[in-house]
């Protein structure tokens, strides 16, 4: 079983950058696929990016963040980071990291497929 905790959220001006971190404890970290989701109050949770584990070692992004966000993974530190650049007014949300072991590619963007979640960290963008 893995425990997750996000950090790095905050407020930034449009066009600025933030780096979110997801620290994991417990479990065999390298075997987990770690994803970032975001949610605006009253709206559905949205997939942002994921980094597959267990030798997959590939990054996947939702179209609105491609070219602006970069997900990276450090298995020695049990950490996954999300570097967010060129932040836009549509990016504010609570950002969550999530983990799952053994996910198939077609379910990568589905929040219900992930069994472990962090408490979230808020991101606000001012114009």
Secondary structure as UniProt FT lines:
FT   STRAND          3..7
FT   STRAND          10..13
FT   TURN            14..15
FT   STRAND          18..25
FT   HELIX           29..31
FT   STRAND          32..39
FT   TURN            41..42
FT   STRAND          46..51
FT   TURN            53..56
FT   STRAND          59..61
FT   HELIX           63..65
FT   TURN            66..68
FT   STRAND          69..74
FT   TURN            75..78
FT   STRAND          79..84
FT   TURN            89..90
FT   STRAND          93..101
FT   HELIX           105..107
FT   TURN            108..109
FT   HELIX           111..113
FT   STRAND          116..117
FT   STRAND          121..126
//
